[in-house]
């Protein structure tokens, strides 16, 4: 049964009165006792710093608590006045307690409570994001899936007139819970790995030069590209900590090291690409694939793990405004990426369906993989380049 706001305010004021009365009595007793020890040593006395402990302040009816903590990062040197700290804690406890009692009025908050996504509320002197921009509130993910922390800027509460006015704060908190729900429901995007390419000195070949090369020369050319231009690991290293497939099997092998699977598939991609450019059958049946690997059009071929996508392979070409100038002849190129989703299987519509024998991409041998990559490039590189297709799938965070 929900109490009206007026009754909630009355009960909160009564609790506050009793609490401060008890604090005052205990404080007087402490002062009388401590006077014996400090008399004659006044010059050593000092104002004690603001106490911040891991002990939370209880919110009636809630599974989470309100904590007071010192500032971090850009706010680490800011110390809150004790009265501001106490008022901030009490205002938050009163506001959240009222919202708990009247949850039907606050649907976002109600949903967050039902889903138990809020781990705790943390009050800090000031709150900054990673770009050192100050916010009155900020929602941070935790190491636990679907659990977040609501950070509250105490000095902003004071500046905006919320201290000791919990009823004014409630609508603002309700709006903030849309971010609590949103961040709890999504995973952070992995950080993109910075890959350095030597664009000026990239040893790319012209079409005429490629046609005159022998198989061994083409293999040497792609090995030179591996050194400075053609990358064979995905930008997000989505295979970190992942198991690997045994060749020709759906059996998964646990990695010996966090990056074991990354290294394994890096090697397999390189083996496949060397086969692709060296063997005469590829230059005969999939000449676009050979040409675009050696002329710099493709600068990344890699295994990925993107659970949110069903495809087995994808060609992604940068739009024209993202073109780069490459090589001694200053060739303008719309760079392309060939992505191989290692845990997916080909479907009948894929041009390489029969080559895979029903195996996941990660279970293919280097020879099978070479044929898959060659057919993917041959069928899609021109179409994607004409459309300037932006790499939306690549931008989707691998999980």
Secondary structure, 3 states (H helix, E strand, C coil): CCCCHHHHHHHHHHHHHHHHHHHHHHHHHHHHHHHHHHCCCHHHCCCCCCCCCCCCEECCCCCCEEEECCCCHHHCCCCCCHHHHHHHHHHHHHHHHHHHHCHHHCHHHHHHHHHCCEEEEEEECCCECCCCCECCEEEEECCCCCCEEEEEEHHHHHHCCCCCCHHHHHHHHHHHHHHHHHHHHCCCCCCCCCCCCCCCCCCCCCHHHHHHCCHHHHHHHHHHHHHHCCECCCCCCCCCCCCEECCCCCCEECCCCCCHHHHHHHHHHHHHHHHHHHCHHHHHHCHHHHHHHHCCCEEEEEEECCCCCCCCEEEEECCHHHCEEECCCCEEECCEEEEEECCCECCCCCCCHHHHCCCEHHHCCHHHHHHHHHHHHHHHHHHHHHHCCCCHHHHCCCC
